[in-house]
Amino acid sequence: MSIKVLDCTLRDGGYINDWRFGRKTICSILDKLERAGIDIIECGFLTGMVKDRESSLFDSVGAIRELLAKRQRISMFVAMIAIGEKELHPVLLEPCDGKSIEGIRLTFHKMEMEKAFEWAKIIMEKGYRVFMQPVGTVFYSDLELLKLVEKINRLNPYAFYIVDTLGSMYRNDVSHCFYLIDKNMNSGIHLGFHGHNNLQLAFSNAQVLGKIQTKRTLILDASVYGMGRGAGNLPTELITQYINKNIVSRYDTTMVMDIYDDYISAIRRQYDWGYSIPYHIAASYVCHPNYASYLMNKRTLTMKDIEEIIQSIPGEDKVLYDRTKIERLYVQFQNRKIDDAKAVEEIRNRIGGRKILLLAPGQSLQEEYEKIMEFIRREHPYVISVNFVDTAYRMDACFVSNHKRMDIIEREIRSMKDVLVILTSNIPAKIENSLRVDYKRYTNGDELILDNAGLMLLKLLKECKVNEAALAGFDGFGHRRGRHYYSPELNLQTDAKTAALRQERIRKQIKELQMELHFLTRSAYEEKDHV
């Protein structure tokens, strides 16, 4: 068997950083990959959705030509057209001239098959090598796959792929598909494998295929450090080193690691990708990984919660990600509706006209501890913490709306008999000295901050006829670990853009509450509006 490695860092990896690698970085990565001896290098998407010249999204073959080194080619350069996602109609392509990309990878869903074959013919007529990549090979029955192979034989493209879109294929699944295709497909057509790492199997599945005895050429897709959406891909540095040691030594793996050191490591510090339990859950139920990403980014659910929601996704919705569907399922899961009129009245009675101090777990809670304690000594407020507990602040109540946080603090809460625990109805825990309020009643219509705990508590207090409160520890969202939370186990991570957007929308929601709020400590929420 002949094996080729295709690196898709600039294309698949772009899902992580919105393809904004920067023009100089793109040129350098392309150059280093070729110098590493990578057989096929994917430059990015060919698409009508180009944002700027600094990204690996291209609106023409000519735009890619400008980035390629002017020297004799060692590697084949390709780009992808994704039907239904980032389309560029092939009639817009200029004929292949040997100075830009030589091949085009065409990815399509089952319902787009006829369109894909029509487009493939146009692309081939323009002189390009075509890689046919059906999304989610696991969703084709053996009979459907054989019928697809028949069409592939008539088309006779450069390559046909097994695509493990959901990262759900085990070695037996991969080898079964390979043998079925290998036995029935024209011998001159290359067979590719694009794996994802949801079950930590991309590398082992590539090894399984590499050991199969066949005269056909195998193409293995990979990316530097596995950079790619969700659980990521087969790491280029791993598969090239494996081939060097076990088949034939022909790749400069140190050059690949230089790409990581020079460029990818900086992206890794800002963004997350790679194996995680939610992605494992999604793959186990053969679901699109974006469902897991959505639920994981909520930061409110335990793994058991995530599994329960993913398990409830209807079969017909599993393959294609439907954000509206998962939003609805999330709200349905959280919304255990209750009548909380008596609980609201009890909270109002306990407050009894005292001033209110709300504590959130920002770093400023530690940094300005004496200032907060001075306020407590002077004003004797009713102190309510938000999704955390700390005996240093003499709390009267703790408001908990986040099941994940509840798992962390439940043991502590149970030991604090004098603290009233206010639970939203999505929290299943049973706690002594607790009151339960309706979850949905205190959420808001903005999906990005739908169930932000601070906003939920403020809305609850409005319902309790409270119109004024002091706030401490409401620092804002940090996009780096440890930046804004005073306790390590409370740290969340989000990208800078999302953090800024959340803060802006929370400020807007706070303003609409029309409450008189006094920030005792620094806060992102008073910087612009001085609420």
Kinemage of the C-alpha trace (Angstrom):
@kinemage 1
@onewidth
@group {chain A} dominant
@subgroup {mainchain}
@vectorlist {calphas} color= white
{ca met a 1} P 0.000 0.000 0.000
{ca ser a 2} L 1.135 3.517 -0.819
{ca ile a 3} L 0.245 6.090 1.865
{ca lys a 4} L -0.053 9.834 1.458
{ca val a 5} L -0.646 12.399 4.191
{ca leu a 6} L -2.949 15.352 3.575
{ca asp a 7} L -2.665 18.252 6.008
{ca cys a 8} L -5.880 20.244 6.544
{ca thr a 9} L -4.728 22.640 9.295
{ca leu a 10} L -5.609 25.805 7.371
{ca arg a 11} L -9.042 24.501 6.415
{ca asp a 12} L -10.367 22.250 9.200
{ca gly a 13} L -8.280 24.050 11.808
{ca gly a 14} L -9.907 27.308 10.740
{ca tyr a 15} L -13.126 26.357 12.507
{ca ile a 16} L -11.244 27.144 15.710
{ca asn a 17} L -10.086 30.704 14.947
{ca asp a 18} L -12.599 31.669 12.235
{ca trp a 19} L -9.836 31.025 9.641
{ca arg a 20} L -8.046 34.205 10.731
{ca phe a 21} L -4.492 32.888 10.638
{ca gly a 22} L -3.060 36.014 9.014
{ca arg a 23} L -1.588 36.172 5.524
{ca lys a 24} L 2.052 35.819 6.601
{ca thr a 25} L 1.224 32.880 8.849
{ca ile a 26} L -0.696 31.137 6.052
{ca cys a 27} L 2.275 31.541 3.680
{ca ser a 28} L 4.692 30.244 6.301
{ca ile a 29} L 2.530 27.214 7.216
{ca leu a 30} L 2.145 26.282 3.538
{ca asp a 31} L 5.893 26.611 3.042
{ca lys a 32} L 6.830 24.623 6.139
{ca leu a 33} L 4.366 21.831 5.355
{ca glu a 34} L 5.867 21.454 1.894
{ca arg a 35} L 9.392 21.463 3.305
{ca ala a 36} L 8.244 18.772 5.765
{ca gly a 37} L 7.410 16.599 2.769
{ca ile a 38} L 3.631 16.517 3.324
{ca asp a 39} L 2.159 14.967 0.197
{ca ile a 40} L -1.030 17.007 -0.099
{ca ile a 41} L -1.625 20.402 1.535
{ca glu a 42} L -5.078 21.924 1.869
{ca cys a 43} L -4.928 25.720 1.687
{ca gly a 44} L -8.446 26.454 2.941
{ca phe a 45} L -11.977 26.870 1.633
{ca leu a 46} L -12.997 28.127 -1.781
{ca thr a 47} L -16.105 30.080 -0.916
{ca gly a 48} L -18.285 33.044 -1.705
{ca met a 49} L -18.116 34.006 1.990
{ca val a 50} L -14.641 35.536 2.061
{ca lys a 51} L -14.199 37.921 5.002
{ca asp a 52} L -10.750 39.362 4.382
{ca arg a 53} L -7.367 38.611 2.858
{ca glu a 54} L -5.956 37.588 6.241
{ca ser a 55} L -8.032 34.393 6.403
{ca ser a 56} L -7.769 30.982 4.743
{ca leu a 57} L -11.088 31.550 2.971
{ca phe a 58} L -10.582 32.251 -0.726
{ca asp a 59} L -12.950 33.488 -3.423
{ca ser a 60} L -10.768 32.338 -6.312
{ca val a 61} L -7.938 30.039 -7.285
{ca gly a 62} L -5.924 33.148 -8.099
{ca ala a 63} L -6.128 34.315 -4.474
{ca ile a 64} L -4.414 31.079 -3.412
{ca arg a 65} L -1.795 31.345 -6.183
{ca glu a 66} L -0.501 34.558 -4.587
{ca leu a 67} L 0.369 32.681 -1.376
{ca leu a 68} L 2.320 29.780 -2.864
{ca ala a 69} L 6.092 29.799 -3.086
{ca lys a 70} L 7.489 30.334 -6.590
{ca arg a 71} L 9.492 27.126 -6.892
{ca gln a 72} L 9.200 23.631 -8.254
{ca arg a 73} L 6.429 21.792 -6.411
{ca ile a 74} L 7.105 18.947 -4.011
{ca ser a 75} L 3.569 18.772 -2.603
{ca met a 76} L 0.129 18.889 -4.211
{ca phe a 77} L -1.902 21.923 -3.082
{ca val a 78} L -5.685 21.655 -2.842
{ca ala a 79} L -8.691 23.551 -1.479
{ca met a 80} L -12.193 22.546 -0.419
{ca ile a 81} L -15.632 23.438 -1.706
{ca ala a 82} L -18.273 22.464 0.862
{ca ile a 83} L -21.712 22.142 -0.691
{ca gly a 84} L -24.318 23.699 1.563
{ca glu a 85} L -21.783 25.356 3.849
{ca lys a 86} L -19.176 27.478 2.092
{ca glu a 87} L -20.033 27.107 -1.548
{ca leu a 88} L -18.244 28.509 -4.545
{ca his a 89} L -19.940 27.370 -7.735
{ca pro a 90} L -17.371 25.565 -9.911
{ca val a 91} L -18.317 27.568 -13.016
{ca leu a 92} L -16.532 30.472 -11.288
{ca leu a 93} L -13.240 28.563 -11.167
{ca glu a 94} L -10.545 29.457 -13.646
{ca pro a 95} L -8.982 26.481 -15.459
{ca cys a 96} L -6.129 24.705 -13.660
{ca asp a 97} L -2.830 26.190 -14.865
{ca gly a 98} L -0.405 24.286 -12.607
{ca lys a 99} L 0.605 27.474 -10.804
{ca ser a 100} L -2.027 27.388 -8.058
{ca ile a 101} L -3.958 24.470 -6.556
{ca glu a 102} L -4.106 21.179 -8.463
{ca gly a 103} L -7.023 19.579 -6.669
{ca ile a 104} L -10.393 20.369 -5.126
{ca arg a 105} L -11.989 18.473 -2.297
{ca leu a 106} L -15.770 18.394 -2.676
{ca thr a 107} L -17.757 17.605 0.452
{ca phe a 108} L -21.475 16.884 0.364
{ca his a 109} L -24.353 15.466 2.386
{ca lys a 110} L -26.418 12.524 1.198
{ca met a 111} L -29.255 14.730 -0.070
{ca glu a 112} L -26.720 16.781 -2.074
{ca met a 113} L -25.255 13.812 -3.940
{ca glu a 114} L -26.613 14.582 -7.419
{ca lys a 115} L -25.449 18.178 -7.165
{ca ala a 116} L -22.019 16.987 -6.010
{ca phe a 117} L -21.550 14.755 -9.048
{ca glu a 118} L -22.637 17.552 -11.395
{ca trp a 119} L -20.162 19.915 -9.775
{ca ala a 120} L -17.405 17.294 -9.799
{ca lys a 121} L -17.734 16.927 -13.576
{ca ile a 122} L -17.414 20.697 -14.055
{ca ile a 123} L -14.334 20.804 -11.795
{ca met a 124} L -12.684 17.882 -13.605
{ca glu a 125} L -13.379 19.489 -16.993
{ca lys a 126} L -11.419 22.510 -15.760
{ca gly a 127} L -8.404 20.262 -15.195
{ca tyr a 128} L -8.501 19.770 -11.408
{ca arg a 129} L -8.145 16.530 -9.504
{ca val a 130} L -11.332 15.913 -7.539
{ca phe a 131} L -11.566 14.390 -4.061
{ca met a 132} L -15.138 13.186 -3.389
{ca gln a 133} L -15.984 13.364 0.340
{ca pro a 134} L -19.455 12.249 1.487
{ca val a 135} L -20.244 13.641 4.946
{ca gly a 136} L -20.834 10.952 7.570
{ca thr a 137} L -19.948 7.652 5.904
{ca val a 138} L -21.393 5.873 8.936
{ca phe a 139} L -24.873 6.990 7.864
{ca tyr a 140} L -24.678 5.051 4.596
{ca ser a 141} L -25.907 1.459 4.632
{ca asp a 142} L -23.728 -1.077 2.817
{ca leu a 143} L -26.123 -1.004 -0.121
{ca glu a 144} L -26.127 2.809 -0.255
{ca leu a 145} L -22.332 2.851 -0.075
{ca leu a 146} L -22.040 0.345 -2.920
{ca lys a 147} L -24.414 2.404 -5.063
{ca leu a 148} L -22.310 5.484 -4.307
{ca val a 149} L -19.154 3.580 -5.304
{ca glu a 150} L -20.800 2.677 -8.619
{ca lys a 151} L -21.330 6.381 -9.295
{ca ile a 152} L -17.763 7.093 -8.226
{ca asn a 153} L -16.460 4.494 -10.695
{ca arg a 154} L -18.325 6.187 -13.538
{ca leu a 155} L -16.988 9.609 -12.469
{ca asn a 156} L -13.457 8.263 -11.868
{ca pro a 157} L -12.195 11.096 -9.568
{ca tyr a 158} L -8.731 11.318 -8.070
{ca ala a 159} L -9.923 10.163 -4.626
{ca phe a 160} L -12.949 8.952 -2.679
{ca tyr a 161} L -13.167 9.248 1.115
{ca ile a 162} L -14.331 7.490 4.226
{ca val a 163} L -15.390 10.477 6.345
{ca asp a 164} L -15.838 9.911 10.076
{ca thr a 165} L -17.653 13.223 10.517
{ca leu a 166} L -18.912 12.500 14.018
{ca gly a 167} L -15.790 10.698 15.246
{ca ser a 168} L -17.970 7.703 16.065
{ca met a 169} L -16.276 4.940 14.033
{ca tyr a 170} L -14.405 2.105 15.733
{ca arg a 171} L -11.698 0.061 13.999
{ca asn a 172} L -14.190 -2.571 12.828
{ca asp a 173} L -16.397 0.126 11.274
{ca val a 174} L -13.439 1.672 9.470
{ca ser a 175} L -11.997 -1.593 8.191
{ca his a 176} L -15.452 -2.815 7.102
{ca cys a 177} L -15.970 0.346 5.016
{ca phe a 178} L -12.477 0.095 3.600
{ca tyr a 179} L -12.839 -3.515 2.444
{ca leu a 180} L -16.291 -2.860 0.986
{ca ile a 181} L -15.038 0.130 -1.005
{ca asp a 182} L -11.640 -1.329 -1.910
{ca lys a 183} L -13.182 -4.468 -3.397
{ca asn a 184} L -15.681 -2.566 -5.558
{ca met a 185} L -13.962 0.704 -6.542
{ca asn a 186} L -11.718 1.237 -9.570
{ca ser a 187} L -8.142 0.447 -8.537
{ca gly a 188} L -6.784 3.763 -9.802
{ca ile a 189} L -8.950 5.852 -7.444
{ca his a 190} L -7.222 6.807 -4.191
{ca leu a 191} L -9.100 6.031 -0.969
{ca gly a 192} L -8.935 8.625 1.781
{ca phe a 193} L -9.792 8.638 5.477
{ca his a 194} L -10.820 11.780 7.369
{ca gly a 195} L -11.107 10.991 11.070
{ca his a 196} L -12.149 13.018 14.095
{ca asn a 197} L -10.987 12.402 17.628
{ca asn a 198} L -14.248 12.304 19.589
{ca leu a 199} L -13.460 8.786 20.829
{ca gln a 200} L -9.655 9.223 20.776
{ca leu a 201} L -9.538 6.846 17.793
{ca ala a 202} L -8.320 8.984 14.875
{ca phe a 203} L -4.704 7.830 15.270
{ca ser a 204} L -5.485 4.164 15.929
{ca asn a 205} L -7.963 4.025 13.027
{ca ala a 206} L -5.300 5.494 10.726
{ca gln a 207} L -2.897 2.771 11.852
{ca val a 208} L -5.510 0.081 11.172
{ca leu a 209} L -5.928 1.323 7.608
{ca gly a 210} L -2.176 1.628 7.139
{ca lys a 211} L -1.709 -2.075 7.837
{ca ile a 212} L -4.283 -3.308 5.313
{ca gln a 213} L -2.735 -5.138 2.362
{ca thr a 214} L -3.905 -3.477 -0.856
{ca lys a 215} L -2.419 -2.042 -4.026
{ca arg a 216} L -4.564 1.057 -3.662
{ca thr a 217} L -3.129 4.404 -2.496
{ca leu a 218} L -4.411 5.524 0.924
{ca ile a 219} L -4.687 9.221 1.864
{ca leu a 220} L -4.776 10.073 5.582
{ca asp a 221} L -6.068 13.516 6.569
{ca ala a 222} L -4.361 15.220 9.505
{ca ser a 223} L -3.758 18.652 11.017
{ca val a 224} L -0.989 20.100 13.156
{ca tyr a 225} L -1.674 19.271 16.824
{ca gly a 226} L -5.031 17.877 15.645
{ca met a 227} L -6.343 21.441 15.218
{ca gly a 228} L -9.987 21.236 14.189
{ca arg a 229} L -13.558 21.724 15.254
{ca gly a 230} L -14.653 19.991 18.462
{ca ala a 231} L -12.469 17.027 19.329
{ca gly a 232} L -10.153 17.831 16.442
{ca asn a 233} L -8.383 15.600 13.946
{ca leu a 234} L -5.550 13.139 13.553
{ca pro a 235} L -2.371 15.087 14.486
{ca thr a 236} L 0.006 15.505 11.539
{ca glu a 237} L 3.062 15.148 13.759
{ca leu a 238} L 1.848 11.770 15.082
{ca ile a 239} L 0.963 10.138 11.770
{ca thr a 240} L 4.102 11.368 9.983
{ca gln a 241} L 6.310 10.075 12.797
{ca tyr a 242} L 4.436 6.744 12.755
{ca ile a 243} L 4.955 6.372 8.986
{ca asn a 244} L 8.639 7.310 9.357
{ca lys a 245} L 9.212 4.620 11.991
{ca asn a 246} L 6.973 1.846 10.720
{ca ile a 247} L 6.654 2.169 6.944
{ca val a 248} L 9.190 4.472 5.269
{ca ser a 249} L 11.085 7.503 6.552
{ca arg a 250} L 10.170 10.429 4.316
{ca tyr a 251} L 8.695 13.249 6.439
{ca asp a 252} L 10.490 15.956 8.421
{ca thr a 253} L 8.368 15.776 11.574
{ca thr a 254} L 10.452 18.458 13.314
{ca met a 255} L 9.276 20.944 10.679
{ca val a 256} L 5.658 20.090 11.570
{ca met a 257} L 6.446 20.635 15.242
{ca asp a 258} L 7.968 24.009 14.321
{ca ile a 259} L 4.585 25.013 12.895
{ca tyr a 260} L 3.033 24.159 16.245
{ca asp a 261} L 5.694 26.062 18.148
{ca asp a 262} L 5.616 29.145 15.906
{ca tyr a 263} L 1.872 29.487 15.297
{ca ile a 264} L -0.506 26.846 16.633
{ca ser a 265} L 0.620 27.035 20.280
{ca ala a 266} L -0.445 30.703 20.425
{ca ile a 267} L -3.867 29.798 19.035
{ca arg a 268} L -4.076 26.941 21.539
{ca arg a 269} L -3.617 29.359 24.423
{ca gln a 270} L -6.672 31.282 23.257
{ca tyr a 271} L -8.962 28.502 21.997
{ca asp a 272} L -9.807 24.966 23.072
{ca trp a 273} L -10.075 21.874 20.930
{ca gly a 274} L -9.410 18.192 21.431
{ca tyr a 275} L -10.948 15.226 23.193
{ca ser a 276} L -13.492 15.926 25.913
{ca ile a 277} L -16.248 13.993 27.660
{ca pro a 278} L -19.082 15.930 25.920
{ca tyr a 279} L -17.595 15.109 22.497
{ca his a 280} L -17.270 11.506 23.600
{ca ile a 281} L -20.960 11.535 24.561
{ca ala a 282} L -21.956 13.034 21.195
{ca ala a 283} L -19.980 10.415 19.289
{ca ser a 284} L -21.398 7.596 21.415
{ca tyr a 285} L -24.917 8.635 20.365
{ca val a 286} L -23.751 9.323 16.778
{ca cys a 287} L -24.577 13.033 17.040
{ca his a 288} L -23.013 16.092 15.487
{ca pro a 289} L -20.276 17.426 17.836
{ca asn a 290} L -21.720 20.952 17.714
{ca tyr a 291} L -24.550 19.726 19.941
{ca ala a 292} L -21.952 18.875 22.565
{ca ser a 293} L -20.190 22.221 22.017
{ca tyr a 294} L -23.415 24.137 22.550
{ca leu a 295} L -24.245 22.330 25.795
{ca met a 296} L -20.669 22.461 27.046
{ca asn a 297} L -20.486 26.217 26.442
{ca lys a 298} L -23.564 26.743 28.603
{ca arg a 299} L -21.350 25.936 31.629
{ca thr a 300} L -24.488 25.035 33.585
{ca leu a 301} L -24.802 21.292 33.011
{ca thr a 302} L -23.219 18.199 34.463
{ca met a 303} L -22.000 15.455 32.116
{ca lys a 304} L -25.060 13.415 33.056
{ca asp a 305} L -27.273 16.349 32.019
{ca ile a 306} L -25.459 16.677 28.693
{ca glu a 307} L -25.847 12.966 28.009
{ca glu a 308} L -29.559 13.095 28.810
{ca ile a 309} L -30.138 16.007 26.430
{ca ile a 310} L -28.064 14.522 23.586
{ca gln a 311} L -29.842 11.205 24.050
{ca ser a 312} L -33.157 13.012 23.521
{ca ile a 313} L -32.203 14.434 20.096
{ca pro a 314} L -34.450 12.788 17.462
{ca gly a 315} L -32.625 10.465 15.053
{ca glu a 316} L -33.380 12.591 12.000
{ca asp a 317} L -31.722 15.632 13.639
{ca lys a 318} L -28.502 13.964 14.797
{ca val a 319} L -26.415 14.241 11.632
{ca leu a 320} L -26.956 17.904 10.740
{ca tyr a 321} L -26.514 20.414 13.532
{ca asp a 322} L -29.726 22.309 14.293
{ca arg a 323} L -29.085 25.160 16.732
{ca thr a 324} L -32.779 25.931 17.117
{ca lys a 325} L -33.450 22.320 18.070
{ca ile a 326} L -30.729 22.148 20.735
{ca glu a 327} L -31.735 25.539 22.186
{ca arg a 328} L -35.266 24.237 22.582
{ca leu a 329} L -34.131 20.955 24.132
{ca tyr a 330} L -31.863 22.822 26.561
{ca val a 331} L -34.671 25.090 27.744
{ca gln a 332} L -37.079 22.138 28.001
{ca phe a 333} L -34.545 20.243 30.107
{ca gln a 334} L -33.919 23.184 32.428
{ca asn a 335} L -37.518 24.275 32.727
{ca arg a 336} L -39.020 22.186 35.488
{ca lys a 337} L -41.911 24.601 35.957
{ca ile a 338} L -43.192 25.225 39.476
{ca asp a 339} L -45.438 27.686 41.289
{ca asp a 340} L -42.995 29.756 43.352
{ca ala a 341} L -45.401 32.384 44.770
{ca lys a 342} L -44.927 31.177 48.370
{ca ala a 343} L -41.137 30.991 47.950
{ca val a 344} L -41.025 34.573 46.640
{ca glu a 345} L -43.116 35.756 49.582
{ca glu a 346} L -40.839 33.907 52.029
{ca ile a 347} L -37.702 35.485 50.520
{ca arg a 348} L -39.301 38.931 50.737
{ca asn a 349} L -40.174 38.328 54.415
{ca arg a 350} L -36.637 37.149 55.220
{ca ile a 351} L -35.103 40.230 53.626
{ca gly a 352} L -37.458 42.286 55.755
{ca gly a 353} L -36.579 45.690 54.341
{ca arg a 354} L -32.814 45.343 54.911
{ca lys a 355} L -30.284 46.565 52.386
{ca ile a 356} L -29.146 43.894 49.916
{ca leu a 357} L -25.585 42.859 49.094
{ca leu a 358} L -25.046 40.420 46.232
{ca leu a 359} L -21.744 38.569 45.981
{ca ala a 360} L -20.476 37.028 42.725
{ca pro a 361} L -17.217 35.014 42.594
{ca gly a 362} L -15.020 37.614 40.860
{ca gln a 363} L -11.373 38.123 41.775
{ca ser a 364} L -12.220 41.513 43.245
{ca leu a 365} L -13.952 39.677 46.072
{ca gln a 366} L -10.508 38.852 47.423
{ca glu a 367} L -8.712 41.961 46.255
{ca glu a 368} L -11.224 44.323 47.906
{ca tyr a 369} L -12.189 42.127 50.847
{ca glu a 370} L -11.788 44.836 53.503
{ca lys a 371} L -13.959 47.260 51.549
{ca ile a 372} L -16.714 44.658 51.324
{ca met a 373} L -16.451 43.773 55.026
{ca glu a 374} L -16.583 47.434 55.991
{ca phe a 375} L -19.854 47.762 54.038
{ca ile a 376} L -21.226 44.676 55.814
{ca arg a 377} L -20.246 46.010 59.264
{ca arg a 378} L -21.705 49.429 58.523
{ca glu a 379} L -24.944 48.538 56.716
{ca his a 380} L -25.786 45.060 58.081
{ca pro a 381} L -27.172 44.019 54.680
{ca tyr a 382} L -28.917 40.800 53.717
{ca val a 383} L -26.058 39.027 51.926
{ca ile a 384} L -26.795 36.673 49.014
{ca ser a 385} L -24.034 34.841 47.139
{ca val a 386} L -24.421 33.696 43.525
{ca asn a 387} L -23.495 30.090 42.700
{ca phe a 388} L -20.763 29.876 45.341
{ca val a 389} L -20.330 29.852 49.114
{ca asp a 390} L -17.646 31.270 51.378
{ca thr a 391} L -18.009 31.618 55.149
{ca ala a 392} L -15.709 34.660 55.121
{ca tyr a 393} L -18.613 36.839 53.973
{ca arg a 394} L -21.300 36.008 56.583
{ca met a 395} L -23.912 35.047 53.989
{ca asp a 396} L -27.614 34.962 54.731
{ca ala a 397} L -28.530 33.159 51.525
{ca cys a 398} L -26.997 31.447 48.521
{ca phe a 399} L -28.685 31.566 45.121
{ca val a 400} L -27.929 28.564 42.883
{ca ser a 401} L -29.130 28.276 39.274
{ca asn a 402} L -26.254 26.287 37.774
{ca his a 403} L -26.328 22.490 38.187
{ca lys a 404} L -22.621 22.173 37.409
{ca arg a 405} L -21.715 24.685 40.143
{ca met a 406} L -24.124 22.973 42.520
{ca asp a 407} L -22.182 19.743 42.117
{ca ile a 408} L -19.043 21.603 43.221
{ca ile a 409} L -20.493 23.386 46.276
{ca glu a 410} L -23.236 21.002 47.439
{ca arg a 411} L -21.189 19.428 50.231
{ca glu a 412} L -20.261 22.859 51.608
{ca ile a 413} L -23.838 24.085 51.404
{ca arg a 414} L -25.139 21.095 53.351
{ca ser a 415} L -22.799 21.958 56.218
{ca met a 416} L -24.007 25.589 56.406
{ca lys a 417} L -27.293 25.076 58.225
{ca asp a 418} L -27.988 28.780 58.827
{ca val a 419} L -27.703 29.809 55.178
{ca leu a 420} L -30.917 29.868 53.156
{ca val a 421} L -30.403 28.112 49.829
{ca ile a 422} L -32.461 29.504 46.950
{ca leu a 423} L -32.554 26.928 44.163
{ca thr a 424} L -33.976 27.382 40.690
{ca ser a 425} L -36.277 24.562 39.588
{ca asn a 426} L -33.688 23.012 37.225
{ca ile a 427} L -31.509 21.973 40.198
{ca pro a 428} L -32.461 18.446 41.327
{ca ala a 429} L -30.657 18.534 44.702
{ca lys a 430} L -32.711 18.347 47.900
{ca ile a 431} L -31.307 20.672 50.547
{ca glu a 432} L -32.517 21.480 54.061
{ca asn a 433} L -33.397 25.145 54.667
{ca ser a 434} L -33.993 25.773 50.970
{ca leu a 435} L -36.580 27.472 48.804
{ca arg a 436} L -37.181 26.644 45.175
{ca val a 437} L -38.075 29.239 42.522
{ca asp a 438} L -39.153 28.770 38.923
{ca tyr a 439} L -36.212 28.631 36.494
{ca lys a 440} L -37.911 29.937 33.349
{ca arg a 441} L -39.599 32.845 35.099
{ca tyr a 442} L -36.241 34.504 35.777
{ca thr a 443} L -34.484 33.807 32.479
{ca asn a 444} L -34.492 36.340 29.653
{ca gly a 445} L -34.976 36.312 25.896
{ca asp a 446} L -31.303 36.701 24.952
{ca glu a 447} L -29.992 33.204 24.180
{ca leu a 448} L -26.345 34.143 24.831
{ca ile a 449} L -27.104 35.120 28.453
{ca leu a 450} L -30.415 33.285 28.783
{ca asp a 451} L -29.782 32.000 32.292
{ca asn a 452} L -26.999 34.221 33.576
{ca ala a 453} L -27.172 33.687 37.333
{ca gly a 454} L -26.631 37.319 38.351
{ca leu a 455} L -29.415 38.527 36.078
{ca met a 456} L -31.733 35.754 37.270
{ca leu a 457} L -31.182 36.745 40.895
{ca leu a 458} L -31.787 40.425 40.143
{ca lys a 459} L -35.056 39.546 38.404
{ca leu a 460} L -36.043 37.432 41.411
{ca leu a 461} L -35.300 40.334 43.749
{ca lys a 462} L -37.448 42.626 41.596
{ca glu a 463} L -40.241 40.102 42.070
{ca cys a 464} L -39.586 40.376 45.824
{ca lys a 465} L -40.119 44.164 45.576
{ca val a 466} L -36.411 44.958 45.954
{ca asn a 467} L -35.375 47.957 43.864
{ca glu a 468} L -31.910 48.702 45.270
{ca ala a 469} L -28.864 46.541 45.908
{ca ala a 470} L -25.091 46.667 46.337
{ca leu a 471} L -22.946 44.305 44.245
{ca ala a 472} L -19.447 42.926 44.762
{ca gly a 473} L -17.415 40.446 42.754
{ca phe a 474} L -19.323 41.106 39.527
{ca asp a 475} L -16.061 41.551 37.636
{ca gly a 476} L -17.198 40.297 34.208
{ca phe a 477} L -16.231 37.415 31.952
{ca gly a 478} L -12.578 36.664 31.394
{ca his a 479} L -11.512 34.838 28.243
{ca arg a 480} L -8.419 33.387 29.923
{ca arg a 481} L -8.362 30.868 32.713
{ca gly a 482} L -8.048 32.374 36.161
{ca arg a 483} L -8.411 35.966 35.048
{ca his a 484} L -11.638 36.917 36.778
{ca tyr a 485} L -12.526 34.210 39.312
{ca tyr a 486} L -11.223 34.227 42.850
{ca ser a 487} L -11.381 30.448 43.222
{ca pro a 488} L -9.801 28.053 40.665
{ca glu a 489} L -12.713 25.589 40.567
{ca leu a 490} L -15.031 28.398 39.446
{ca asn a 491} L -12.961 29.298 36.392
{ca leu a 492} L -14.688 29.244 33.034
{ca gln a 493} L -13.077 29.864 29.686
{ca thr a 494} L -14.461 31.656 26.668
{ca asp a 495} L -12.990 33.550 23.760
{ca ala a 496} L -12.473 37.318 23.986
{ca lys a 497} L -15.153 38.144 21.419
{ca thr a 498} L -17.831 36.103 23.198
{ca ala a 499} L -16.796 37.470 26.597
{ca ala a 500} L -17.138 41.055 25.377
{ca leu a 501} L -20.495 40.331 23.761
{ca arg a 502} L -21.851 38.717 26.924
{ca gln a 503} L -20.757 41.670 29.019
{ca glu a 504} L -22.369 44.130 26.642
{ca arg a 505} L -25.662 42.261 26.677
{ca ile a 506} L -25.649 41.845 30.449
{ca arg a 507} L -25.126 45.600 30.812
{ca lys a 508} L -28.148 46.133 28.591
{ca gln a 509} L -30.279 43.715 30.615
{ca ile a 510} L -29.214 45.347 33.901
{ca lys a 511} L -30.211 48.745 32.569
{ca glu a 512} L -33.627 47.449 31.531
{ca leu a 513} L -34.254 46.147 35.065
{ca gln a 514} L -34.382 49.772 36.277
{ca met a 515} L -32.910 48.910 39.663
{ca glu a 516} L -30.625 51.179 41.662
{ca leu a 517} L -27.409 49.180 41.784
{ca his a 518} L -24.182 50.181 43.559
{ca phe a 519} L -20.979 48.383 42.570
{ca leu a 520} L -18.685 48.091 45.588
{ca thr a 521} L -15.892 46.520 43.516
{ca arg a 522} L -14.622 47.023 39.970
{ca ser a 523} L -17.048 45.673 37.403
{ca ala a 524} L -17.281 45.448 33.626
{ca tyr a 525} L -20.969 46.159 34.002
{ca glu a 526} L -20.619 49.730 35.234
{ca glu a 527} L -17.766 50.879 33.006
{ca lys a 528} L -19.978 52.193 30.216
{ca asp a 529} L -23.343 52.771 31.757
{ca his a 530} L -22.469 53.470 35.426
{ca val a 531} L -25.652 51.682 36.433
